[in-house]
Amino acid sequence: RIVHKDKSLRKQVSMKWIALLDLILSKKSDSVSYLSFLEVKDLAKAHVGINCSVELEEALKLFHNRGMISYVTSTEAVKGLVILDPQWLLDSISKIVRHDGFLYDFNRNEIDNIGLADDLRMLSEKALVSRDFLEYVW
C-alpha cells in the first residue's frame, strides 16, 4: 500500500534519462567506482542529448532516490561525485568508521611503503583522517 501511495514511482521518465543511466552504469568497472559530475555532464551532452544542467541534476537525483547511484551534494567529501556503486561507497566508509572499535585490517607493509603509517596511527589513535589516507582507501 505504501508503494502505491508513492507518486514518484508513477513519474514518467524521458528515454534520455534511461539512456543516461545505462551509459553511466556502463562506466562501472573494478577500477572505476565513481565519475565526476563534469564527466557525467560531458557524457550526457555528447551521447544522450541532455544539455541542461538542471535536467541532469534532476535525473541524477531520481537515480539516487531509487538507489541506482549515489549522488550526494550536501557533503563536501563526495560533492561533485556520481558514485556508480553505492555499496562501494559504504564499504569504503566502513574502512574508516567502525562501530566495533576496530579498524579495517589494512596491509601494514603497504601502508608503510607508501608513507601513510602516521596517517593510519592518527586515524586509530585520534579518529582523524588525512585526505591522503582517504584517497588511498578510495
N, CA, C and O atoms as a GROMACS GRO file, in nm:
protein
  552
    1ARG      N    1   0.082  -0.119   0.000
    1ARG     CA    2   0.000   0.000   0.000
    1ARG      C    3   0.086   0.125   0.000
    1ARG      O    4   0.053   0.224  -0.066
    2ILE      N    5   0.195   0.121   0.074
    2ILE     CA    6   0.282   0.238   0.080
    2ILE      C    7   0.339   0.268  -0.057
    2ILE      O    8   0.347   0.384  -0.098
    3VAL      N    9   0.380   0.164  -0.128
    3VAL     CA   10   0.437   0.183  -0.262
    3VAL      C   11   0.334   0.245  -0.355
    3VAL      O   12   0.367   0.332  -0.436
    4HIS      N   13   0.210   0.203  -0.344
    4HIS     CA   14   0.106   0.258  -0.430
    4HIS      C   15   0.083   0.406  -0.402
    4HIS      O   16   0.040   0.479  -0.491
    5LYS      N   17   0.110   0.450  -0.281
    5LYS     CA   18   0.092   0.591  -0.246
    5LYS      C   19   0.208   0.678  -0.291
    5LYS      O   20   0.195   0.800  -0.295
    6ASP      N   21   0.320   0.619  -0.323
    6ASP     CA   22   0.439   0.696  -0.364
    6ASP      C   23   0.421   0.743  -0.509
    6ASP      O   24   0.438   0.665  -0.603
    7LYS      N   25   0.387   0.869  -0.524
    7LYS     CA   26   0.360   0.925  -0.657
    7LYS      C   27   0.484   0.931  -0.744
    7LYS      O   28   0.474   0.932  -0.867
    8SER      N   29   0.601   0.934  -0.682
    8SER     CA   30   0.723   0.943  -0.762
    8SER      C   31   0.747   0.816  -0.843
    8SER      O   32   0.818   0.818  -0.943
    9LEU      N   33   0.687   0.704  -0.800
    9LEU     CA   34   0.701   0.580  -0.876
    9LEU      C   35   0.621   0.583  -1.006
    9LEU      O   36   0.648   0.507  -1.098
   10ARG      N   37   0.525   0.670  -1.011
   10ARG     CA   38   0.442   0.682  -1.132
   10ARG      C   39   0.493   0.791  -1.227
   10ARG      O   40   0.436   0.814  -1.333
   11LYS      N   41   0.600   0.857  -1.187
   11LYS     CA   42   0.656   0.965  -1.268
   11LYS      C   43   0.708   0.909  -1.400
   11LYS      O   44   0.785   0.813  -1.402
   12GLN      N   45   0.666   0.971  -1.509
   12GLN     CA   46   0.717   0.931  -1.639
   12GLN      C   47   0.858   0.988  -1.655
   12GLN      O   48   0.886   1.102  -1.618
   13VAL      N   49   0.944   0.906  -1.712
   13VAL     CA   50   1.084   0.943  -1.725
   13VAL      C   51   1.119   0.942  -1.873
   13VAL      O   52   1.082   0.851  -1.947
   14SER      N   53   1.191   1.044  -1.914
   14SER     CA   54   1.235   1.056  -2.051
   14SER      C   55   1.326   0.940  -2.089
   14SER      O   56   1.402   0.890  -2.006
   15MET      N   57   1.318   0.897  -2.213
   15MET     CA   58   1.408   0.792  -2.262
   15MET      C   59   1.553   0.838  -2.256
   15MET      O   60   1.645   0.757  -2.246
   16LYS      N   61   1.574   0.970  -2.264
   16LYS     CA   62   1.710   1.023  -2.250
   16LYS      C   63   1.765   0.989  -2.112
   16LYS      O   64   1.883   0.957  -2.098
   17TRP      N   65   1.680   0.997  -2.010
   17TRP     CA   66   1.725   0.967  -1.874
   17TRP      C   67   1.762   0.820  -1.862
   17TRP      O   68   1.863   0.785  -1.799
   18ILE      N   69   1.682   0.734  -1.923
   18ILE     CA   70   1.711   0.590  -1.918
   18ILE      C   71   1.843   0.562  -1.992
   18ILE      O   72   1.926   0.484  -1.944
   19ALA      N   73   1.861   0.625  -2.106
   19ALA     CA   74   1.986   0.609  -2.182
   19ALA      C   75   2.104   0.662  -2.101
   19ALA      O   76   2.212   0.603  -2.102
   20LEU      N   77   2.084   0.772  -2.030
   20LEU     CA   78   2.189   0.828  -1.946
   20LEU      C   79   2.227   0.731  -1.835
   20LEU      O   80   2.345   0.708  -1.810
   21LEU      N   81   2.127   0.673  -1.768
   21LEU     CA   82   2.155   0.577  -1.662
   21LEU      C   83   2.233   0.458  -1.717
   21LEU      O   84   2.330   0.414  -1.656
   22ASP      N   85   2.191   0.406  -1.830
   22ASP     CA   86   2.263   0.294  -1.892
   22ASP      C   87   2.407   0.333  -1.922
   22ASP      O   88   2.499   0.254  -1.898
   23LEU      N   89   2.427   0.453  -1.974
   23LEU     CA   90   2.561   0.500  -2.009
   23LEU      C   91   2.648   0.515  -1.884
   23LEU      O   92   2.763   0.473  -1.883
   24ILE      N   93   2.592   0.576  -1.781
   24ILE     CA   94   2.667   0.595  -1.655
   24ILE      C   95   2.708   0.460  -1.598
   24ILE      O   96   2.824   0.439  -1.563
   25LEU      N   97   2.613   0.369  -1.588
   25LEU     CA   98   2.642   0.239  -1.526
   25LEU      C   99   2.736   0.154  -1.612
   25LEU      O  100   2.804   0.066  -1.561
   26SER      N  101   2.741   0.181  -1.742
   26SER     CA  102   2.834   0.107  -1.828
   26SER      C  103   2.979   0.145  -1.800
   26SER      O  104   3.070   0.074  -1.840
   27LYS      N  105   3.001   0.256  -1.732
   27LYS     CA  106   3.136   0.301  -1.700
   27LYS      C  107   3.191   0.233  -1.575
   27LYS      O  108   3.311   0.240  -1.548
   28LYS      N  109   3.103   0.166  -1.499
   28LYS     CA  110   3.145   0.099  -1.376
   28LYS      C  111   3.233  -0.020  -1.408
   28LYS      O  112   3.201  -0.100  -1.496
   29SER      N  113   3.344  -0.032  -1.336
   29SER     CA  114   3.434  -0.146  -1.352
   29SER      C  115   3.507  -0.167  -1.219
   29SER      O  116   3.482  -0.095  -1.122
   30ASP      N  117   3.596  -0.263  -1.215
   30ASP     CA  118   3.673  -0.286  -1.093
   30ASP      C  119   3.758  -0.165  -1.057
   30ASP      O  120   3.785  -0.141  -0.939
   31SER      N  121   3.801  -0.089  -1.157
   31SER     CA  122   3.887   0.026  -1.130
   31SER      C  123   3.813   0.159  -1.132
   31SER      O  124   3.871   0.261  -1.096
   32VAL      N  125   3.687   0.160  -1.173
   32VAL     CA  126   3.608   0.284  -1.178
   32VAL      C  127   3.483   0.267  -1.094
   32VAL      O  128   3.393   0.191  -1.129
   33SER      N  129   3.479   0.338  -0.981
   33SER     CA  130   3.363   0.329  -0.892
   33SER      C  131   3.283   0.459  -0.888
   33SER      O  132   3.173   0.463  -0.832
   34TYR      N  133   3.339   0.565  -0.946
   34TYR     CA  134   3.269   0.692  -0.948
   34TYR      C  135   3.315   0.774  -1.067
   34TYR      O  136   3.422   0.751  -1.124
   35LEU      N  137   3.231   0.871  -1.104
   35LEU     CA  138   3.264   0.969  -1.206
   35LEU      C  139   3.242   1.107  -1.147
   35LEU      O  140   3.162   1.124  -1.055
   36SER      N  141   3.313   1.204  -1.199
   36SER     CA  142   3.287   1.341  -1.154
   36SER      C  143   3.159   1.390  -1.221
   36SER      O  144   3.118   1.338  -1.325
   37PHE      N  145   3.096   1.488  -1.160
   37PHE     CA  146   2.976   1.547  -1.220
   37PHE      C  147   3.008   1.599  -1.360
   37PHE      O  148   2.927   1.585  -1.451
   38LEU      N  149   3.125   1.660  -1.376
   38LEU     CA  150   3.164   1.713  -1.507
   38LEU      C  151   3.178   1.602  -1.612
   38LEU      O  152   3.141   1.622  -1.728
   39GLU      N  153   3.231   1.487  -1.572
   39GLU     CA  154   3.240   1.373  -1.665
   39GLU      C  155   3.100   1.328  -1.708
   39GLU      O  156   3.076   1.301  -1.825
   40VAL      N  157   3.008   1.321  -1.612
   40VAL     CA  158   2.871   1.280  -1.642
   40VAL      C  159   2.803   1.384  -1.731
   40VAL      O  160   2.730   1.351  -1.824
   41LYS      N  161   2.829   1.510  -1.702
   41LYS     CA  162   2.772   1.619  -1.783
   41LYS      C  163   2.820   1.609  -1.927
   41LYS      O  164   2.741   1.625  -2.020
   42ASP      N  165   2.949   1.582  -1.946
   42ASP     CA  166   3.004   1.566  -2.081
   42ASP      C  167   2.942   1.445  -2.152
   42ASP      O  168   2.909   1.453  -2.270
   43LEU      N  169   2.928   1.334  -2.080
   43LEU     CA  170   2.865   1.215  -2.138
   43LEU      C  171   2.720   1.244  -2.178
   43LEU      O  172   2.676   1.206  -2.287
   44ALA      N  173   2.648   1.310  -2.090
   44ALA     CA  174   2.507   1.340  -2.115
   44ALA      C  175   2.492   1.428  -2.238
   44ALA      O  176   2.401   1.407  -2.319
   45LYS      N  177   2.578   1.524  -2.250
   45LYS     CA  178   2.570   1.617  -2.364
   45LYS      C  179   2.609   1.547  -2.494
   45LYS      O  180   2.541   1.561  -2.596
   46ALA      N  181   2.719   1.474  -2.492
   46ALA     CA  182   2.774   1.414  -2.613
   46ALA      C  183   2.695   1.293  -2.663
   46ALA      O  184   2.683   1.272  -2.784
   47HIS      N  185   2.641   1.213  -2.571
   47HIS     CA  186   2.583   1.085  -2.612
   47HIS      C  187   2.432   1.074  -2.597
   47HIS      O  188   2.369   0.990  -2.662
   48VAL      N  189   2.374   1.158  -2.512
   48VAL     CA  190   2.232   1.142  -2.482
   48VAL      C  191   2.150   1.265  -2.523
   48VAL      O  192   2.029   1.257  -2.542
   49GLY      N  193   2.218   1.378  -2.536
   49GLY     CA  194   2.148   1.500  -2.576
   49GLY      C  195   2.088   1.578  -2.461
   49GLY      O  196   1.998   1.660  -2.482
   50ILE      N  197   2.138   1.554  -2.339
   50ILE     CA  198   2.094   1.634  -2.224
   50ILE      C  199   2.195   1.747  -2.210
   50ILE      O  200   2.309   1.724  -2.169
   51ASN      N  201   2.152   1.868  -2.243
   51ASN     CA  202   2.241   1.984  -2.241
   51ASN      C  203   2.219   2.073  -2.120
   51ASN      O  204   2.303   2.158  -2.090
   52CYS      N  205   2.110   2.056  -2.053
   52CYS     CA  206   2.071   2.143  -1.942
   52CYS      C  207   2.117   2.083  -1.809
   52CYS      O  208   2.082   1.969  -1.776
   53SER      N  209   2.194   2.161  -1.732
   53SER     CA  210   2.242   2.114  -1.601
   53SER      C  211   2.128   2.085  -1.505
   53SER      O  212   2.137   1.993  -1.423
   54VAL      N  213   2.022   2.162  -1.513
   54VAL     CA  214   1.908   2.142  -1.424
   54VAL      C  215   1.843   2.006  -1.452
   54VAL      O  216   1.809   1.933  -1.359
   55GLU      N  217   1.826   1.973  -1.579
   55GLU     CA  218   1.769   1.842  -1.615
   55GLU      C  219   1.861   1.729  -1.570
   55GLU      O  220   1.814   1.627  -1.519
   56LEU      N  221   1.991   1.747  -1.589
   56LEU     CA  222   2.088   1.646  -1.547
   56LEU      C  223   2.082   1.624  -1.396
   56LEU      O  224   2.083   1.511  -1.349
   57GLU      N  225   2.076   1.734  -1.321
   57GLU     CA  226   2.066   1.724  -1.173
   57GLU      C  227   1.940   1.647  -1.134
   57GLU      O  228   1.944   1.562  -1.045
   58GLU      N  229   1.829   1.677  -1.199
   58GLU     CA  230   1.703   1.609  -1.168
   58GLU      C  231   1.713   1.459  -1.196
   58GLU      O  232   1.665   1.377  -1.118
   59ALA      N  233   1.774   1.424  -1.308
   59ALA     CA  234   1.790   1.282  -1.342
   59ALA      C  235   1.877   1.213  -1.238
   59ALA      O  236   1.844   1.104  -1.192
   60LEU      N  237   1.989   1.276  -1.200
   60LEU     CA  238   2.079   1.216  -1.101
   60LEU      C  239   2.012   1.201  -0.966
   60LEU      O  240   2.033   1.102  -0.896
   61LYS      N  241   1.931   1.299  -0.928
   61LYS     CA  242   1.858   1.290  -0.801
   61LYS      C  243   1.758   1.175  -0.802
   61LYS      O  244   1.743   1.104  -0.703
   62LEU      N  245   1.690   1.156  -0.915
   62LEU     CA  246   1.596   1.044  -0.926
   62LEU      C  247   1.670   0.911  -0.916
   62LEU      O  248   1.627   0.821  -0.844
   63PHE      N  249   1.781   0.898  -0.988
   63PHE     CA  250   1.859   0.774  -0.983
   63PHE      C  251   1.910   0.749  -0.841
   63PHE      O  252   1.914   0.635  -0.795
   64HIS      N  253   1.949   0.856  -0.772
   64HIS     CA  254   1.996   0.846  -0.634
   64HIS      C  255   1.881   0.798  -0.544
   64HIS      O  256   1.898   0.705  -0.464
   65ASN      N  257   1.765   0.861  -0.557
   65ASN     CA  258   1.650   0.825  -0.473
   65ASN      C  259   1.605   0.682  -0.494
   65ASN      O  260   1.546   0.622  -0.404
   66ARG      N  261   1.630   0.627  -0.610
   66ARG     CA  262   1.594   0.488  -0.640
   66ARG      C  263   1.706   0.391  -0.606
   66ARG      O  264   1.691   0.270  -0.624
   67GLY      N  265   1.820   0.442  -0.556
   67GLY     CA  266   1.930   0.354  -0.514
   67GLY      C  267   2.015   0.301  -0.628
   67GLY      O  268   2.093   0.207  -0.609
   68MET      N  269   2.002   0.360  -0.745
   68MET     CA  270   2.079   0.312  -0.861
   68MET      C  271   2.222   0.366  -0.860
   68MET      O  272   2.315   0.299  -0.905
   69ILE      N  273   2.238   0.486  -0.809
   69ILE     CA  274   2.367   0.551  -0.792
   69ILE      C  275   2.362   0.626  -0.661
   69ILE      O  276   2.256   0.633  -0.598
   70SER      N  277   2.474   0.682  -0.620
   70SER     CA  278   2.473   0.777  -0.509
   70SER      C  279   2.517   0.911  -0.564
   70SER      O  280   2.624   0.924  -0.623
   71TYR      N  281   2.434   1.011  -0.543
   71TYR     CA  282   2.465   1.147  -0.586
   71TYR      C  283   2.431   1.238  -0.470
   71TYR      O  284   2.317   1.279  -0.453
   72VAL      N  285   2.532   1.268  -0.392
   72VAL     CA  286   2.514   1.348  -0.270
   72VAL      C  287   2.580   1.482  -0.293
   72VAL      O  288   2.698   1.489  -0.327
   73THR      N  289   2.506   1.589  -0.273
   73THR     CA  290   2.562   1.722  -0.294
   73THR      C  291   2.582   1.798  -0.163
   73THR      O  292   2.640   1.907  -0.163
   74SER      N  293   2.536   1.744  -0.052
   74SER     CA  294   2.542   1.817   0.074
   74SER      C  295   2.669   1.789   0.155
   74SER      O  296   2.696   1.858   0.252
   75THR      N  297   2.745   1.689   0.115
   75THR     CA  298   2.865   1.652   0.188
   75THR      C  299   2.987   1.687   0.105
   75THR      O  300   3.001   1.641  -0.008
   76GLU      N  301   3.075   1.768   0.161
   76GLU     CA  302   3.191   1.818   0.088
   76GLU      C  303   3.280   1.705   0.035
   76GLU      O  304   3.338   1.717  -0.073
   77ALA      N  305   3.292   1.595   0.110
   77ALA     CA  306   3.382   1.486   0.072
   77ALA      C  307   3.340   1.419  -0.059
   77ALA      O  308   3.425   1.372  -0.134
   78VAL      N  309   3.211   1.413  -0.086
   78VAL     CA  310   3.165   1.346  -0.208
   78VAL      C  311   3.090   1.441  -0.302
   78VAL      O  312   3.032   1.396  -0.401
   79LYS      N  313   3.091   1.569  -0.272
   79LYS     CA  314   3.023   1.667  -0.357
   79LYS      C  315   3.087   1.665  -0.496
   79LYS      O  316   3.210   1.667  -0.509
   80GLY      N  317   3.004   1.662  -0.596
   80GLY     CA  318   3.054   1.661  -0.733
   80GLY      C  319   3.089   1.522  -0.784
   80GLY      O  320   3.144   1.508  -0.893
   81LEU      N  321   3.056   1.420  -0.705
   81LEU     CA  322   3.083   1.282  -0.749
   81LEU      C  323   2.953   1.209  -0.774
   81LEU      O  324   2.854   1.227  -0.703
   82VAL      N  325   2.955   1.126  -0.876
   82VAL     CA  326   2.845   1.036  -0.904
   82VAL      C  327   2.899   0.896  -0.875
   82VAL      O  328   2.980   0.842  -0.952
   83ILE      N  329   2.855   0.839  -0.765
   83ILE     CA  330   2.902   0.708  -0.721
   83ILE      C  331   2.825   0.601  -0.799
   83ILE      O  332   2.703   0.592  -0.788
   84LEU      N  333   2.896   0.522  -0.877
   84LEU     CA  334   2.832   0.424  -0.964
   84LEU      C  335   2.785   0.300  -0.889
   84LEU      O  336   2.694   0.231  -0.933
   85ASP      N  337   2.848   0.273  -0.778
   85ASP     CA  338   2.815   0.156  -0.699
   85ASP      C  339   2.798   0.199  -0.554
   85ASP      O  340   2.896   0.209  -0.481
   86PRO      N  341   2.673   0.224  -0.510
   86PRO     CA  342   2.652   0.269  -0.372
   86PRO      C  343   2.715   0.177  -0.267
   86PRO      O  344   2.758   0.225  -0.162
   87GLN      N  345   2.721   0.048  -0.292
   87GLN     CA  346   2.782  -0.045  -0.197
   87GLN      C  347   2.931  -0.017  -0.182
   87GLN      O  348   2.986  -0.031  -0.073
   88TRP      N  349   2.996   0.021  -0.290
   88TRP     CA  350   3.138   0.057  -0.285
   88TRP      C  351   3.160   0.173  -0.187
   88TRP      O  352   3.255   0.173  -0.109
   89LEU      N  353   3.071   0.273  -0.193
   89LEU     CA  354   3.082   0.387  -0.102
   89LEU      C  355   3.068   0.342   0.043
   89LEU      O  356   3.145   0.384   0.129
   90LEU      N  357   2.970   0.258   0.070
   90LEU     CA  358   2.951   0.208   0.206
   90LEU      C  359   3.070   0.126   0.254
   90LEU      O  360   3.114   0.138   0.368
   91ASP      N  361   3.123   0.042   0.166
   91ASP     CA  362   3.240  -0.038   0.202
   91ASP      C  363   3.360   0.051   0.231
   91ASP      O  364   3.436   0.025   0.324
   92SER      N  365   3.378   0.156   0.151
   92SER     CA  366   3.490   0.248   0.171
   92SER      C  367   3.477   0.323   0.302
   92SER      O  368   3.574   0.337   0.376
   93ILE      N  369   3.357   0.370   0.331
   93ILE     CA  370   3.334   0.442   0.457
   93ILE      C  371   3.356   0.349   0.576
   93ILE      O  372   3.409   0.391   0.679
   94SER      N  373   3.315   0.224   0.562
   94SER     CA  374   3.329   0.130   0.675
   94SER      C  375   3.475   0.099   0.707
   94SER      O  376   3.505   0.050   0.816
   95LYS      N  377   3.565   0.128   0.615
   95LYS     CA  378   3.707   0.110   0.644
   95LYS      C  379   3.758   0.218   0.738
   95LYS      O  380   3.860   0.201   0.804
   96ILE      N  381   3.686   0.329   0.744
   96ILE     CA  382   3.725   0.442   0.828
   96ILE      C  383   3.640   0.447   0.954
   96ILE      O  384   3.693   0.459   1.065
   97VAL      N  385   3.509   0.438   0.938
   97VAL     CA  386   3.416   0.447   1.050
   97VAL      C  387   3.375   0.307   1.090
   97VAL      O  388   3.313   0.235   1.011
   98ARG      N  389   3.409   0.268   1.212
   98ARG     CA  390   3.380   0.133   1.258
   98ARG      C  391   3.298   0.140   1.386
   98ARG      O  392   3.327   0.221   1.474
   99HIS      N  393   3.198   0.058   1.398
   99HIS     CA  394   3.114   0.057   1.517
   99HIS      C  395   3.172  -0.030   1.627
   99HIS      O  396   3.136  -0.012   1.744
  100ASP      N  397   3.258  -0.123   1.594
  100ASP     CA  398   3.305  -0.219   1.693
  100ASP      C  399   3.438  -0.178   1.757
  100ASP      O  400   3.495  -0.254   1.835
  101GLY      N  401   3.487  -0.059   1.723
  101GLY     CA  402   3.611  -0.012   1.783
  101GLY      C  403   3.736  -0.062   1.713
  101GLY      O  404   3.847  -0.025   1.753
  102PHE      N  405   3.722  -0.142   1.612
  102PHE     CA  406   3.838  -0.194   1.540
  102PHE      C  407   3.841  -0.136   1.400
  102PHE      O  408   3.738  -0.116   1.336
  103LEU      N  409   3.961  -0.110   1.354
  103LEU     CA  410   3.978  -0.060   1.219
  103LEU      C  411   3.982  -0.176   1.120
  103LEU      O  412   4.009  -0.290   1.156
  104TYR      N  413   3.953  -0.144   0.997
  104TYR     CA  414   3.970  -0.238   0.887
  104TYR      C  415   4.115  -0.287   0.892
  104TYR      O  416   4.205  -0.212   0.928
  105ASP      N  417   4.136  -0.411   0.856
  105ASP     CA  418   4.269  -0.470   0.863
  105ASP      C  419   4.351  -0.432   0.740
  105ASP      O  420   4.360  -0.507   0.643
  106PHE      N  421   4.410  -0.312   0.746
  106PHE     CA  422   4.491  -0.263   0.635
  106PHE      C  423   4.622  -0.341   0.629
  106PHE      O  424   4.671  -0.390   0.730
  107ASN      N  425   4.677  -0.351   0.510
  107ASN     CA  426   4.807  -0.414   0.489
  107ASN      C  427   4.914  -0.317   0.542
  107ASN      O  428   4.946  -0.218   0.477
  108ARG      N  429   4.967  -0.346   0.658
  108ARG     CA  430   5.063  -0.254   0.725
  108ARG      C  431   5.188  -0.231   0.642
  108ARG      O  432   5.241  -0.120   0.640
  109ASN      N  433   5.238  -0.334   0.575
  109ASN     CA  434   5.358  -0.318   0.491
  109ASN      C  435   5.330  -0.220   0.378
  109ASN      O  436   5.412  -0.133   0.349
  110GLU      N  437   5.216  -0.234   0.315
  110GLU     CA  438   5.180  -0.143   0.206
  110GLU      C  439   5.165   0.000   0.258
  110GLU      O  440   5.211   0.095   0.196
  111ILE      N  441   5.100   0.013   0.373
  111ILE     CA  442   5.082   0.146   0.436
  111ILE      C  443   5.217   0.209   0.462
  111ILE      O  444   5.238   0.327   0.433
  112ASP      N  445   5.311   0.133   0.517
  112ASP     CA  446   5.446   0.184   0.544
  112ASP      C  447   5.516   0.223   0.415
  112ASP      O  448   5.579   0.329   0.407
  113ASN      N  449   5.507   0.138   0.314
  113ASN     CA  450   5.577   0.163   0.187
  113ASN      C  451   5.529   0.288   0.115
  113ASN      O  452   5.608   0.354   0.048
  114ILE      N  453   5.402   0.321   0.128
  114ILE     CA  454   5.352   0.440   0.059
  114ILE      C  455   5.352   0.563   0.149
  114ILE      O  456   5.306   0.670   0.108
  115GLY      N  457   5.404   0.548   0.270
  115GLY     CA  458   5.423   0.664   0.357
  115GLY      C  459   5.299   0.709   0.431
  115GLY      O  460   5.286   0.828   0.462
  116LEU      N  461   5.208   0.618   0.461
  116LEU     CA  462   5.086   0.655   0.532
  116LEU      C  463   5.078   0.597   0.673
  116LEU      O  464   4.970   0.593   0.732
  117ALA      N  465   5.190   0.553   0.727
  117ALA     CA  466   5.189   0.493   0.861
  117ALA      C  467   5.142   0.594   0.966
  117ALA      O  468   5.062   0.560   1.053
  118ASP      N  469   5.192   0.717   0.958
  118ASP     CA  470   5.149   0.820   1.054
  118ASP      C  471   5.001   0.852   1.038
  118ASP      O  472   4.931   0.880   1.136
  119ASP      N  473   4.953   0.849   0.914
  119ASP     CA  474   4.811   0.876   0.888
  119ASP      C  475   4.723   0.767   0.950
  119ASP      O  476   4.618   0.797   1.007
  120LEU      N  477   4.766   0.642   0.938
  120LEU     CA  478   4.690   0.532   0.998
  120LEU      C  479   4.693   0.542   1.150
  120LEU      O  480   4.592   0.518   1.216
  121ARG      N  481   4.808   0.576   1.205
  121ARG     CA  482   4.819   0.593   1.350
  121ARG      C  483   4.726   0.705   1.398
  121ARG      O  484   4.658   0.691   1.500
  122MET      N  485   4.724   0.817   1.325
  122MET     CA  486   4.637   0.929   1.360
  122MET      C  487   4.489   0.886   1.355
  122MET      O  488   4.409   0.927   1.439
  123LEU      N  489   4.455   0.804   1.257
  123LEU     CA  490   4.318   0.755   1.247
  123LEU      C  491   4.282   0.667   1.366
  123LEU      O  492   4.176   0.683   1.427
  124SER      N  493   4.371   0.574   1.400
  124SER     CA  494   4.338   0.480   1.507
  124SER      C  495   4.346   0.542   1.646
  124SER      O  496   4.271   0.503   1.735
  125GLU      N  497   4.436   0.640   1.666
  125GLU     CA  498   4.452   0.698   1.800
  125GLU      C  499   4.364   0.820   1.824
  125GLU      O  500   4.317   0.841   1.936
  126LYS      N  501   4.341   0.902   1.721
  126LYS     CA  502   4.269   1.028   1.741
  126LYS      C  503   4.141   1.040   1.659
  126LYS      O  504   4.070   1.140   1.667
  127ALA      N  505   4.111   0.937   1.581
  127ALA     CA  506   3.992   0.937   1.495
  127ALA      C  507   3.995   1.053   1.396
  127ALA      O  508   3.891   1.110   1.362
  128LEU      N  509   4.116   1.089   1.351
  128LEU     CA  510   4.133   1.191   1.249
  128LEU      C  511   4.190   1.125   1.124
  128LEU      O  512   4.276   1.036   1.133
  129VAL      N  513   4.143   1.168   1.010
  129VAL     CA  514   4.188   1.106   0.886
  129VAL      C  515   4.237   1.214   0.790
  129VAL      O  516   4.175   1.319   0.775
  130SER      N  517   4.347   1.185   0.726
  130SER     CA  518   4.403   1.279   0.629
  130SER      C  519   4.341   1.256   0.491
  130SER      O  520   4.289   1.148   0.462
  131ARG      N  521   4.347   1.358   0.409
  131ARG     CA  522   4.297   1.346   0.272
  131ARG      C  523   4.376   1.239   0.195
  131ARG      O  524   4.318   1.163   0.118
  132ASP      N  525   4.508   1.234   0.218
  132ASP     CA  526   4.591   1.133   0.152
  132ASP      C  527   4.542   0.992   0.186
  132ASP      O  528   4.536   0.905   0.100
  133PHE      N  529   4.509   0.971   0.313
  133PHE     CA  530   4.464   0.839   0.355
  133PHE      C  531   4.329   0.806   0.292
  133PHE      O  532   4.306   0.693   0.248
  134LEU      N  533   4.239   0.904   0.288
  134LEU     CA  534   4.109   0.881   0.224
  134LEU      C  535   4.125   0.847   0.076
  134LEU      O  536   4.056   0.759   0.025
  135GLU      N  537   4.216   0.916   0.009
  135GLU     CA  538   4.240   0.886  -0.132
  135GLU      C  539   4.297   0.745  -0.149
  135GLU      O  540   4.266   0.676  -0.247
  136TYR      N  541   4.380   0.702  -0.055
  136TYR     CA  542   4.433   0.565  -0.059
  136TYR      C  543   4.319   0.463  -0.043
  136TYR      O  544   4.312   0.365  -0.116
  137VAL      N  545   4.231   0.487   0.053
  137VAL     CA  546   4.120   0.396   0.079
  137VAL      C  547   4.026   0.392  -0.040
  137VAL      O  548   3.977   0.285  -0.076
  138TRP      N  549   4.000   0.506  -0.101
  138TRP     CA  550   3.906   0.512  -0.213
  138TRP      C  551   3.974   0.466  -0.337
  138TRP      O  552   3.912   0.464  -0.444
   0.00000   0.00000   0.00000
